[in-house]
Amino acid sequence: MDCKSESGLEMQNVCIVEDDDAVRDALAELVESDGYRVLSYASAEEFVAGADATQVDVLIVDFRLPGMSGGELLKRLNERGMRLPVILMTGHADCDEVGLGLDVQDVSFLTKPCDPRRLLGLIGAAVDGKG
């Protein structure tokens, strides 16, 4: 699933799990404009059913999703031994509350609305740390 850019360099896969279509589309556009390949899902269940987490370089997930929350998704991935860099976004809770009970070794927290430069910086740091 690794893709090559026009320059011949491997593109990194960034997965976005966000239930708000407008937010998901805006995030995807921003991330793609910085040279990443984007995979988008409207729910955690959709991600679990359709994504191969081993092919995801960075996961951006909303904490408050209908059905399975972003936190529950991370717990499920950890239970399956799938460790990947995660940017957990929230617009509704204090970051301290969001992190309660999570294995936060590879998780960065970001409040919405976010500064696009900060988000891209977190993605870049996650990709660099994974290599």
N, CA, C and O atoms as CSV, one atom per row, in Angstrom:
chain,resi,resn,atom,element,x,y,z
A,1,MET,N,N,0.813,-1.193,0.000
A,1,MET,CA,C,0.000,0.000,0.000
A,1,MET,C,C,0.858,1.260,0.000
A,1,MET,O,O,0.351,2.364,-0.196
A,2,ASP,N,N,2.155,1.089,0.220
A,2,ASP,CA,C,3.021,2.251,0.139
A,2,ASP,C,C,2.987,2.795,-1.276
A,2,ASP,O,O,3.065,2.039,-2.244
A,3,CYS,N,N,2.872,4.081,-1.387
A,3,CYS,CA,C,2.796,4.733,-2.690
A,3,CYS,C,C,4.029,5.592,-2.879
A,3,CYS,O,O,4.630,6.066,-1.916
A,4,LYS,N,N,4.391,5.781,-4.118
A,4,LYS,CA,C,5.511,6.660,-4.440
A,4,LYS,C,C,4.951,7.989,-4.933
A,4,LYS,O,O,3.981,8.029,-5.689
A,5,SER,N,N,5.572,9.058,-4.496
A,5,SER,CA,C,5.192,10.374,-4.989
A,5,SER,C,C,5.815,10.579,-6.359
A,5,SER,O,O,6.572,9.732,-6.833
A,6,GLU,N,N,5.503,11.690,-6.994
A,6,GLU,CA,C,6.073,12.002,-8.299
A,6,GLU,C,C,7.594,12.083,-8.231
A,6,GLU,O,O,8.272,11.842,-9.229
A,7,SER,N,N,8.133,12.418,-7.063
A,7,SER,CA,C,9.587,12.517,-6.920
A,7,SER,C,C,10.230,11.159,-6.689
A,7,SER,O,O,11.456,11.059,-6.626
A,8,GLY,N,N,9.404,10.091,-6.559
A,8,GLY,CA,C,9.936,8.756,-6.340
A,8,GLY,C,C,10.073,8.390,-4.872
A,8,GLY,O,O,10.443,7.260,-4.552
A,9,LEU,N,N,9.780,9.324,-3.975
A,9,LEU,CA,C,9.858,9.040,-2.549
A,9,LEU,C,C,8.571,8.373,-2.086
A,9,LEU,O,O,7.495,8.630,-2.625
A,10,GLU,N,N,8.699,7.498,-1.062
A,10,GLU,CA,C,7.511,6.841,-0.532
A,10,GLU,C,C,6.625,7.852,0.175
A,10,GLU,O,O,7.093,8.684,0.953
A,11,MET,N,N,5.319,7.757,-0.117
A,11,MET,CA,C,4.349,8.607,0.566
A,11,MET,C,C,3.938,7.912,1.858
A,11,MET,O,O,3.817,6.688,1.897
A,12,GLN,N,N,3.727,8.679,2.894
A,12,GLN,CA,C,3.270,8.148,4.172
A,12,GLN,C,C,1.748,8.142,4.188
A,12,GLN,O,O,1.109,9.048,3.652
A,13,ASN,N,N,1.176,7.120,4.803
A,13,ASN,CA,C,-0.276,6.981,4.889
A,13,ASN,C,C,-0.784,7.553,6.204
A,13,ASN,O,O,-0.396,7.096,7.279
A,14,VAL,N,N,-1.647,8.548,6.113
A,14,VAL,CA,C,-2.273,9.159,7.283
A,14,VAL,C,C,-3.751,8.806,7.237
A,14,VAL,O,O,-4.436,9.075,6.250
A,15,CYS,N,N,-4.232,8.204,8.307
A,15,CYS,CA,C,-5.626,7.799,8.383
A,15,CYS,C,C,-6.374,8.778,9.283
A,15,CYS,O,O,-5.920,9.097,10.382
A,16,ILE,N,N,-7.523,9.251,8.807
A,16,ILE,CA,C,-8.352,10.183,9.567
A,16,ILE,C,C,-9.666,9.489,9.897
A,16,ILE,O,O,-10.358,9.001,9.004
A,17,VAL,N,N,-10.008,9.448,11.190
A,17,VAL,CA,C,-11.296,8.910,11.637
A,17,VAL,C,C,-12.032,10.060,12.315
A,17,VAL,O,O,-11.696,10.455,13.432
A,18,GLU,N,N,-13.034,10.588,11.631
A,18,GLU,CA,C,-13.777,11.788,12.079
A,18,GLU,C,C,-15.199,11.682,11.558
A,18,GLU,O,O,-15.407,11.453,10.366
A,19,ASP,N,N,-16.185,11.846,12.440
A,19,ASP,CA,C,-17.586,11.687,12.033
A,19,ASP,C,C,-18.171,12.912,11.342
A,19,ASP,O,O,-19.160,12.787,10.621
A,20,ASP,N,N,-17.595,14.079,11.538
A,20,ASP,CA,C,-18.097,15.294,10.903
A,20,ASP,C,C,-17.500,15.396,9.494
A,20,ASP,O,O,-16.290,15.562,9.339
A,21,ASP,N,N,-18.356,15.295,8.470
A,21,ASP,CA,C,-17.888,15.294,7.080
A,21,ASP,C,C,-17.044,16.516,6.746
A,21,ASP,O,O,-15.992,16.394,6.119
A,22,ALA,N,N,-17.500,17.693,7.162
A,22,ALA,CA,C,-16.780,18.929,6.828
A,22,ALA,C,C,-15.400,18.954,7.482
A,22,ALA,O,O,-14.420,19.348,6.850
A,23,VAL,N,N,-15.321,18.538,8.736
A,23,VAL,CA,C,-14.032,18.512,9.435
A,23,VAL,C,C,-13.121,17.474,8.800
A,23,VAL,O,O,-11.943,17.743,8.565
A,24,ARG,N,N,-13.660,16.281,8.518
A,24,ARG,CA,C,-12.871,15.214,7.896
A,24,ARG,C,C,-12.321,15.659,6.543
A,24,ARG,O,O,-11.148,15.437,6.243
A,25,ASP,N,N,-13.171,16.288,5.727
A,25,ASP,CA,C,-12.740,16.753,4.409
A,25,ASP,C,C,-11.665,17.839,4.517
A,25,ASP,O,O,-10.695,17.834,3.758
A,26,ALA,N,N,-11.838,18.763,5.455
A,26,ALA,CA,C,-10.853,19.831,5.632
A,26,ALA,C,C,-9.515,19.258,6.108
A,26,ALA,O,O,-8.457,19.666,5.628
A,27,LEU,N,N,-9.564,18.321,7.042
A,27,LEU,CA,C,-8.333,17.682,7.511
A,27,LEU,C,C,-7.641,16.935,6.372
A,27,LEU,O,O,-6.425,17.023,6.203
A,28,ALA,N,N,-8.438,16.197,5.591
A,28,ALA,CA,C,-7.875,15.433,4.474
A,28,ALA,C,C,-7.199,16.358,3.471
A,28,ALA,O,O,-6.101,16.067,2.996
A,29,GLU,N,N,-7.846,17.462,3.151
A,29,GLU,CA,C,-7.281,18.416,2.193
A,29,GLU,C,C,-5.962,18.997,2.714
A,29,GLU,O,O,-4.990,19.116,1.968
A,30,LEU,N,N,-5.941,19.357,4.001
A,30,LEU,CA,C,-4.736,19.912,4.609
A,30,LEU,C,C,-3.591,18.894,4.573
A,30,LEU,O,O,-2.474,19.214,4.166
A,31,VAL,N,N,-3.885,17.680,4.998
A,31,VAL,CA,C,-2.855,16.649,5.085
A,31,VAL,C,C,-2.349,16.260,3.696
A,31,VAL,O,O,-1.146,16.085,3.504
A,32,GLU,N,N,-3.254,16.125,2.728
A,32,GLU,CA,C,-2.851,15.815,1.354
A,32,GLU,C,C,-1.995,16.930,0.764
A,32,GLU,O,O,-1.052,16.667,0.019
A,33,SER,N,N,-2.327,18.175,1.098
A,33,SER,CA,C,-1.559,19.299,0.553
A,33,SER,C,C,-0.121,19.302,1.065
A,33,SER,O,O,0.749,19.949,0.480
A,34,ASP,N,N,0.129,18.579,2.157
A,34,ASP,CA,C,1.481,18.489,2.708
A,34,ASP,C,C,2.203,17.228,2.208
A,34,ASP,O,O,3.292,16.905,2.683
A,35,GLY,N,N,1.592,16.520,1.247
A,35,GLY,CA,C,2.270,15.405,0.600
A,35,GLY,C,C,1.995,14.022,1.146
A,35,GLY,O,O,2.667,13.063,0.766
A,36,TYR,N,N,1.023,13.902,2.026
A,36,TYR,CA,C,0.685,12.593,2.582
A,36,TYR,C,C,-0.479,11.969,1.821
A,36,TYR,O,O,-1.304,12.673,1.239
A,37,ARG,N,N,-0.534,10.645,1.833
A,37,ARG,CA,C,-1.690,9.920,1.301
A,37,ARG,C,C,-2.685,9.801,2.439
A,37,ARG,O,O,-2.309,9.432,3.551
A,38,VAL,N,N,-3.956,10.109,2.179
A,38,VAL,CA,C,-4.974,10.127,3.224
A,38,VAL,C,C,-5.996,9.018,2.996
A,38,VAL,O,O,-6.479,8.807,1.883
A,39,LEU,N,N,-6.307,8.322,4.075
A,39,LEU,CA,C,-7.391,7.355,4.119
A,39,LEU,C,C,-8.392,7.904,5.126
A,39,LEU,O,O,-8.019,8.203,6.261
A,40,SER,N,N,-9.662,8.043,4.733
A,40,SER,CA,C,-10.651,8.675,5.603
A,40,SER,C,C,-11.768,7.710,5.965
A,40,SER,O,O,-12.230,6.929,5.133
A,41,TYR,N,N,-12.191,7.778,7.217
A,41,TYR,CA,C,-13.289,6.959,7.726
A,41,TYR,C,C,-14.200,7.826,8.580
A,41,TYR,O,O,-13.736,8.707,9.304
A,42,ALA,N,N,-15.514,7.566,8.489
A,42,ALA,CA,C,-16.500,8.358,9.216
A,42,ALA,C,C,-16.773,7.820,10.618
A,42,ALA,O,O,-17.442,8.484,11.411
A,43,SER,N,N,-16.266,6.626,10.938
A,43,SER,CA,C,-16.489,6.060,12.266
A,43,SER,C,C,-15.358,5.096,12.614
A,43,SER,O,O,-14.623,4.624,11.746
A,44,ALA,N,N,-15.244,4.820,13.908
A,44,ALA,CA,C,-14.248,3.853,14.359
A,44,ALA,C,C,-14.585,2.465,13.833
A,44,ALA,O,O,-13.691,1.697,13.477
A,45,GLU,N,N,-15.868,2.145,13.785
A,45,GLU,CA,C,-16.293,0.843,13.273
A,45,GLU,C,C,-15.899,0.678,11.805
A,45,GLU,O,O,-15.456,-0.392,11.387
A,46,GLU,N,N,-16.066,1.749,11.032
A,46,GLU,CA,C,-15.687,1.728,9.615
A,46,GLU,C,C,-14.177,1.508,9.476
A,46,GLU,O,O,-13.730,0.760,8.606
A,47,PHE,N,N,-13.407,2.159,10.331
A,47,PHE,CA,C,-11.957,1.989,10.317
A,47,PHE,C,C,-11.587,0.536,10.630
A,47,PHE,O,O,-10.786,-0.071,9.920
A,48,VAL,N,N,-12.176,-0.018,11.698
A,48,VAL,CA,C,-11.873,-1.394,12.102
A,48,VAL,C,C,-12.228,-2.374,10.990
A,48,VAL,O,O,-11.493,-3.331,10.748
A,49,ALA,N,N,-13.345,-2.141,10.316
A,49,ALA,CA,C,-13.802,-3.051,9.260
A,49,ALA,C,C,-12.985,-2.920,7.973
A,49,ALA,O,O,-12.815,-3.902,7.250
A,50,GLY,N,N,-12.479,-1.719,7.680
A,50,GLY,CA,C,-11.889,-1.507,6.369
A,50,GLY,C,C,-10.420,-1.191,6.305
A,50,GLY,O,O,-9.836,-1.224,5.223
A,51,ALA,N,N,-9.802,-0.886,7.424
A,51,ALA,CA,C,-8.409,-0.444,7.378
A,51,ALA,C,C,-7.467,-1.553,7.810
A,51,ALA,O,O,-7.807,-2.385,8.652
A,52,ASP,N,N,-6.302,-1.552,7.234
A,52,ASP,CA,C,-5.217,-2.416,7.671
A,52,ASP,C,C,-4.282,-1.517,8.470
A,52,ASP,O,O,-3.491,-0.765,7.900
A,53,ALA,N,N,-4.378,-1.602,9.798
A,53,ALA,CA,C,-3.610,-0.697,10.658
A,53,ALA,C,C,-2.105,-0.828,10.444
A,53,ALA,O,O,-1.353,0.093,10.762
A,54,THR,N,N,-1.662,-1.959,9.911
A,54,THR,CA,C,-0.226,-2.109,9.656
A,54,THR,C,C,0.219,-1.232,8.495
A,54,THR,O,O,1.416,-0.995,8.327
A,55,GLN,N,N,-0.728,-0.743,7.685
A,55,GLN,CA,C,-0.407,0.115,6.550
A,55,GLN,C,C,-0.620,1.593,6.867
A,55,GLN,O,O,-0.502,2.441,5.982
A,56,VAL,N,N,-0.933,1.906,8.128
A,56,VAL,CA,C,-1.171,3.285,8.553
A,56,VAL,C,C,0.081,3.785,9.256
A,56,VAL,O,O,0.556,3.170,10.211
A,57,ASP,N,N,0.611,4.901,8.781
A,57,ASP,CA,C,1.792,5.486,9.414
A,57,ASP,C,C,1.421,6.390,10.576
A,57,ASP,O,O,2.150,6.460,11.565
A,58,VAL,N,N,0.292,7.083,10.466
A,58,VAL,CA,C,-0.210,7.962,11.521
A,58,VAL,C,C,-1.730,7.890,11.500
A,58,VAL,O,O,-2.345,7.930,10.435
A,59,LEU,N,N,-2.332,7.784,12.681
A,59,LEU,CA,C,-3.785,7.768,12.814
A,59,LEU,C,C,-4.226,9.053,13.502
A,59,LEU,O,O,-3.769,9.368,14.601
A,60,ILE,N,N,-5.123,9.795,12.842
A,60,ILE,CA,C,-5.747,10.974,13.451
A,60,ILE,C,C,-7.173,10.558,13.760
A,60,ILE,O,O,-7.919,10.174,12.860
A,61,VAL,N,N,-7.557,10.631,15.024
A,61,VAL,CA,C,-8.888,10.162,15.405
A,61,VAL,C,C,-9.546,11.143,16.370
A,61,VAL,O,O,-8.910,11.663,17.287
A,62,ASP,N,N,-10.826,11.378,16.141
A,62,ASP,CA,C,-11.619,12.210,17.038
A,62,ASP,C,C,-11.906,11.391,18.291
A,62,ASP,O,O,-12.236,10.208,18.198
A,63,PHE,N,N,-11.784,12.005,19.450
A,63,PHE,CA,C,-12.041,11.294,20.700
A,63,PHE,C,C,-13.513,10.948,20.854
A,63,PHE,O,O,-13.855,9.833,21.250
A,64,ARG,N,N,-14.383,11.899,20.543
A,64,ARG,CA,C,-15.828,11.688,20.723
A,64,ARG,C,C,-16.464,11.320,19.389
A,64,ARG,O,O,-16.806,12.183,18.582
A,65,LEU,N,N,-16.610,10.034,19.184
A,65,LEU,CA,C,-17.278,9.517,17.993
A,65,LEU,C,C,-18.535,8.786,18.430
A,65,LEU,O,O,-18.551,8.184,19.503
A,66,PRO,N,N,-19.594,8.824,17.619
A,66,PRO,CA,C,-20.765,8.023,17.955
A,66,PRO,C,C,-20.409,6.540,17.861
A,66,PRO,O,O,-19.568,6.160,17.046
A,67,GLY,N,N,-21.025,5.717,18.668
A,67,GLY,CA,C,-20.677,4.300,18.669
A,67,GLY,C,C,-19.386,4.116,19.435
A,67,GLY,O,O,-19.289,4.506,20.598
A,68,MET,N,N,-18.405,3.530,18.799
A,68,MET,CA,C,-17.101,3.316,19.420
A,68,MET,C,C,-16.331,4.633,19.434
A,68,MET,O,O,-16.100,5.232,18.383
A,69,SER,N,N,-15.935,5.080,20.616
A,69,SER,CA,C,-15.191,6.342,20.727
A,69,SER,C,C,-13.757,6.154,20.238
A,69,SER,O,O,-13.286,5.033,20.045
A,70,GLY,N,N,-13.084,7.277,20.047
A,70,GLY,CA,C,-11.686,7.226,19.662
A,70,GLY,C,C,-10.842,6.516,20.707
A,70,GLY,O,O,-9.931,5.759,20.370
A,71,GLY,N,N,-11.147,6.763,21.983
A,71,GLY,CA,C,-10.432,6.083,23.066
A,71,GLY,C,C,-10.638,4.580,23.026
A,71,GLY,O,O,-9.694,3.814,23.218
A,72,GLU,N,N,-11.875,4.153,22.778
A,72,GLU,CA,C,-12.164,2.721,22.676
A,72,GLU,C,C,-11.429,2.106,21.475
A,72,GLU,O,O,-10.935,0.981,21.551
A,73,LEU,N,N,-11.365,2.852,20.378
A,73,LEU,CA,C,-10.635,2.370,19.203
A,73,LEU,C,C,-9.164,2.147,19.549
A,73,LEU,O,O,-8.589,1.124,19.178
A,74,LEU,N,N,-8.557,3.093,20.253
A,74,LEU,CA,C,-7.150,2.945,20.625
A,74,LEU,C,C,-6.942,1.740,21.535
A,74,LEU,O,O,-5.972,0.998,21.378
A,75,LYS,N,N,-7.852,1.545,22.486
A,75,LYS,CA,C,-7.752,0.379,23.376
A,75,LYS,C,C,-7.844,-0.911,22.569
A,75,LYS,O,O,-7.099,-1.857,22.824
A,76,ARG,N,N,-8.742,-0.954,21.609
A,76,ARG,CA,C,-8.894,-2.147,20.770
A,76,ARG,C,C,-7.619,-2.414,19.969
A,76,ARG,O,O,-7.166,-3.556,19.878
A,77,LEU,N,N,-7.044,-1.361,19.391
A,77,LEU,CA,C,-5.797,-1.534,18.637
A,77,LEU,C,C,-4.673,-2.033,19.542
A,77,LEU,O,O,-3.899,-2.911,19.158
A,78,ASN,N,N,-4.590,-1.465,20.751
A,78,ASN,CA,C,-3.562,-1.907,21.696
A,78,ASN,C,C,-3.758,-3.369,22.082
A,78,ASN,O,O,-2.785,-4.117,22.178
A,79,GLU,N,N,-5.004,-3.786,22.303
A,79,GLU,CA,C,-5.290,-5.177,22.651
A,79,GLU,C,C,-4.850,-6.129,21.546
A,79,GLU,O,O,-4.472,-7.269,21.816
A,80,ARG,N,N,-4.900,-5.665,20.315
A,80,ARG,CA,C,-4.485,-6.483,19.175
A,80,ARG,C,C,-2.986,-6.367,18.896
A,80,ARG,O,O,-2.476,-6.956,17.943
A,81,GLY,N,N,-2.288,-5.604,19.736
A,81,GLY,CA,C,-0.851,-5.442,19.565
A,81,GLY,C,C,-0.477,-4.504,18.432
A,81,GLY,O,O,0.669,-4.504,17.981
A,82,MET,N,N,-1.423,-3.709,17.967
A,82,MET,CA,C,-1.167,-2.768,16.870
A,82,MET,C,C,-0.759,-1.429,17.463
A,82,MET,O,O,-1.582,-0.703,18.020
A,83,ARG,N,N,0.518,-1.115,17.335
A,83,ARG,CA,C,1.041,0.132,17.873
A,83,ARG,C,C,1.356,1.062,16.718
A,83,ARG,O,O,2.177,0.740,15.859
A,84,LEU,N,N,0.710,2.203,16.697
A,84,LEU,CA,C,1.009,3.186,15.671
A,84,LEU,C,C,0.862,4.564,16.275
A,84,LEU,O,O,0.119,4.742,17.241
A,85,PRO,N,N,1.564,5.548,15.718
A,85,PRO,CA,C,1.432,6.911,16.223
A,85,PRO,C,C,0.010,7.424,16.016
A,85,PRO,O,O,-0.581,7.253,14.950
A,86,VAL,N,N,-0.524,8.058,17.066
A,86,VAL,CA,C,-1.900,8.539,17.038
A,86,VAL,C,C,-1.941,9.999,17.442
A,86,VAL,O,O,-1.263,10.423,18.378
A,87,ILE,N,N,-2.755,10.764,16.715
A,87,ILE,CA,C,-3.091,12.130,17.121
A,87,ILE,C,C,-4.560,12.084,17.493
A,87,ILE,O,O,-5.422,11.893,16.635
A,88,LEU,N,N,-4.841,12.259,18.772
A,88,LEU,CA,C,-6.200,12.190,19.292
A,88,LEU,C,C,-6.723,13.615,19.402
A,88,LEU,O,O,-6.174,14.439,20.133
A,89,MET,N,N,-7.804,13.892,18.657
A,89,MET,CA,C,-8.356,15.241,18.611
A,89,MET,C,C,-9.658,15.308,19.399
A,89,MET,O,O,-10.428,14.348,19.434
A,90,THR,N,N,-9.890,16.447,20.026
A,90,THR,CA,C,-11.151,16.653,20.725
A,90,THR,C,C,-11.517,18.120,20.722
A,90,THR,O,O,-10.657,18.998,20.790
A,91,GLY,N,N,-12.793,18.363,20.642
A,91,GLY,CA,C,-13.301,19.716,20.754
A,91,GLY,C,C,-14.216,19.867,21.954
A,91,GLY,O,O,-14.783,20.936,22.177
A,92,HIS,N,N,-14.363,18.800,22.728
A,92,HIS,CA,C,-15.367,18.781,23.791
A,92,HIS,C,C,-14.833,18.562,25.190
A,92,HIS,O,O,-15.547,18.809,26.162
A,93,ALA,N,N,-13.600,18.105,25.321
A,93,ALA,CA,C,-13.117,17.740,26.653
A,93,ALA,C,C,-11.712,18.280,26.877
A,93,ALA,O,O,-10.975,18.583,25.938
A,94,ASP,N,N,-11.375,18.388,28.140
A,94,ASP,CA,C,-10.027,18.745,28.531
A,94,ASP,C,C,-9.103,17.584,28.141
A,94,ASP,O,O,-9.475,16.421,28.297
A,95,CYS,N,N,-7.923,17.887,27.642
A,95,CYS,CA,C,-6.982,16.839,27.221
A,95,CYS,C,C,-6.660,15.875,28.354
A,95,CYS,O,O,-6.428,14.693,28.100
A,96,ASP,N,N,-6.639,16.352,29.608
A,96,ASP,CA,C,-6.378,15.457,30.730
A,96,ASP,C,C,-7.477,14.404,30.836
A,96,ASP,O,O,-7.192,13.233,31.086
A,97,GLU,N,N,-8.726,14.813,30.646
A,97,GLU,CA,C,-9.851,13.877,30.700
A,97,GLU,C,C,-9.754,12.872,29.564
A,97,GLU,O,O,-10.025,11.687,29.762
A,98,VAL,N,N,-9.379,13.320,28.397
A,98,VAL,CA,C,-9.284,12.457,27.223
A,98,VAL,C,C,-8.275,11.349,27.456
A,98,VAL,O,O,-8.509,10.210,27.054
A,99,GLY,N,N,-7.161,11.658,28.094
A,99,GLY,CA,C,-6.102,10.681,28.273
A,99,GLY,C,C,-6.336,9.670,29.370
A,99,GLY,O,O,-5.573,8.710,29.481
A,100,LEU,N,N,-7.363,9.844,30.188
A,100,LEU,CA,C,-7.595,8.929,31.292
A,100,LEU,C,C,-7.804,7.504,30.798
A,100,LEU,O,O,-8.639,7.249,29.930
A,101,GLY,N,N,-7.044,6.595,31.355
A,101,GLY,CA,C,-7.221,5.182,31.051
A,101,GLY,C,C,-6.625,4.727,29.734
A,101,GLY,O,O,-6.783,3.562,29.367
A,102,LEU,N,N,-5.946,5.603,29.012
A,102,LEU,CA,C,-5.356,5.206,27.739
A,102,LEU,C,C,-3.872,4.940,27.899
A,102,LEU,O,O,-3.201,5.570,28.717
A,103,ASP,N,N,-3.369,4.010,27.117
A,103,ASP,CA,C,-1.929,3.808,26.998
A,103,ASP,C,C,-1.457,4.897,26.043
A,103,ASP,O,O,-1.661,4.801,24.833
A,104,VAL,N,N,-0.830,5.924,26.584
A,104,VAL,CA,C,-0.551,7.121,25.782
A,104,VAL,C,C,0.879,7.195,25.264
A,104,VAL,O,O,1.366,8.279,24.942
A,105,GLN,N,N,1.552,6.058,25.180
A,105,GLN,CA,C,2.941,6.055,24.735
A,105,GLN,C,C,3.113,6.710,23.373
A,105,GLN,O,O,4.050,7.485,23.182
A,106,ASP,N,N,2.236,6.419,22.428
A,106,ASP,CA,C,2.373,6.933,21.066
A,106,ASP,C,C,1.240,7.879,20.693
A,106,ASP,O,O,0.893,7.997,19.517
A,107,VAL,N,N,0.658,8.556,21.686
A,107,VAL,CA,C,-0.501,9.404,21.432
A,107,VAL,C,C,-0.163,10.859,21.705
A,107,VAL,O,O,0.376,11.203,22.757
A,108,SER,N,N,-0.495,11.718,20.724
A,108,SER,CA,C,-0.425,13.169,20.914
A,108,SER,C,C,-1.852,13.675,20.998
A,108,SER,O,O,-2.746,13.132,20.349
A,109,PHE,N,N,-2.070,14.709,21.791
A,109,PHE,CA,C,-3.404,15.275,21.956
A,109,PHE,C,C,-3.474,16.637,21.279
A,109,PHE,O,O,-2.528,17.423,21.331
A,110,LEU,N,N,-4.612,16.900,20.644
A,110,LEU,CA,C,-4.805,18.160,19.941
A,110,LEU,C,C,-6.257,18.585,20.108
A,110,LEU,O,O,-7.170,17.795,19.869
A,111,THR,N,N,-6.471,19.832,20.517
A,111,THR,CA,C,-7.834,20.326,20.656
A,111,THR,C,C,-8.288,20.962,19.353
A,111,THR,O,O,-7.498,21.559,18.621
A,112,LYS,N,N,-9.583,20.819,19.082
A,112,LYS,CA,C,-10.196,21.423,17.889
A,112,LYS,C,C,-10.890,22.702,18.312
A,112,LYS,O,O,-11.410,22.768,19.426
A,113,PRO,N,N,-10.916,23.705,17.481
A,113,PRO,CA,C,-10.199,23.759,16.201
A,113,PRO,C,C,-8.704,23.841,16.449
A,113,PRO,O,O,-8.256,24.395,17.453
A,114,CYS,N,N,-7.943,23.287,15.530
A,114,CYS,CA,C,-6.499,23.227,15.736
A,114,CYS,C,C,-5.776,24.131,14.742
A,114,CYS,O,O,-6.302,24.506,13.694
A,115,ASP,N,N,-4.570,24.453,15.116
A,115,ASP,CA,C,-3.680,25.205,14.236
A,115,ASP,C,C,-3.154,24.227,13.187
A,115,ASP,O,O,-2.527,23.233,13.552
A,116,PRO,N,N,-3.387,24.475,11.910
A,116,PRO,CA,C,-2.926,23.545,10.872
A,116,PRO,C,C,-1.425,23.258,10.935
A,116,PRO,O,O,-0.996,22.131,10.687
A,117,ARG,N,N,-0.635,24.267,11.262
A,117,ARG,CA,C,0.820,24.054,11.355
A,117,ARG,C,C,1.163,23.096,12.484
A,117,ARG,O,O,2.076,22.281,12.361
A,118,ARG,N,N,0.427,23.197,13.584
A,118,ARG,CA,C,0.662,22.278,14.720
A,118,ARG,C,C,0.310,20.851,14.332
A,118,ARG,O,O,1.054,19.921,14.643
A,119,LEU,N,N,-0.831,20.670,13.649
A,119,LEU,CA,C,-1.228,19.338,13.215
A,119,LEU,C,C,-0.184,18.739,12.276
A,119,LEU,O,O,0.233,17.597,12.463
A,120,LEU,N,N,0.235,19.495,11.278
A,120,LEU,CA,C,1.234,18.992,10.335
A,120,LEU,C,C,2.561,18.717,11.037
A,120,LEU,O,O,3.274,17.780,10.677
A,121,GLY,N,N,2.890,19.526,12.031
A,121,GLY,CA,C,4.101,19.284,12.814
A,121,GLY,C,C,4.020,17.980,13.596
A,121,GLY,O,O,4.998,17.238,13.675
A,122,LEU,N,N,2.856,17.700,14.171
A,122,LEU,CA,C,2.671,16.444,14.904
A,122,LEU,C,C,2.740,15.242,13.957
A,122,LEU,O,O,3.313,14.207,14.298
A,123,ILE,N,N,2.156,15.388,12.773
A,123,ILE,CA,C,2.225,14.302,11.792
A,123,ILE,C,C,3.684,14.056,11.396
A,123,ILE,O,O,4.144,12.914,11.369
A,124,GLY,N,N,4.396,15.127,11.093
A,124,GLY,CA,C,5.806,14.998,10.705
A,124,GLY,C,C,6.641,14.358,11.797
A,124,GLY,O,O,7.488,13.512,11.513
A,125,ALA,N,N,6.414,14.750,13.038
A,125,ALA,CA,C,7.162,14.170,14.168
A,125,ALA,C,C,6.820,12.689,14.331
A,125,ALA,O,O,7.698,11.875,14.618
A,126,ALA,N,N,5.551,12.342,14.149
A,126,ALA,CA,C,5.137,10.948,14.258
A,126,ALA,C,C,5.774,10.100,13.174
A,126,ALA,O,O,6.259,9.002,13.446
A,127,VAL,N,N,5.775,10.604,11.939
A,127,VAL,CA,C,6.381,9.880,10.814
A,127,VAL,C,C,7.881,9.734,11.041
A,127,VAL,O,O,8.435,8.655,10.828
A,128,ASP,N,N,8.539,10.798,11.466
A,128,ASP,CA,C,9.985,10.733,11.708
A,128,ASP,C,C,10.313,9.751,12.823
A,128,ASP,O,O,11.300,9.019,12.746
A,129,GLY,N,N,9.468,9.737,13.876
A,129,GLY,CA,C,9.695,8.832,15.004
A,129,GLY,C,C,9.456,7.380,14.668
A,129,GLY,O,O,10.027,6.486,15.291
A,130,LYS,N,N,8.605,7.144,13.673
A,130,LYS,CA,C,8.276,5.764,13.287
A,130,LYS,C,C,9.398,5.141,12.470
A,130,LYS,O,O,9.619,3.931,12.524
A,131,GLY,N,N,10.103,5.972,11.714
A,131,GLY,CA,C,11.157,5.460,10.847
A,131,GLY,C,C,12.361,5.096,11.632
A,131,GLY,O,O,13.355,4.644,11.064
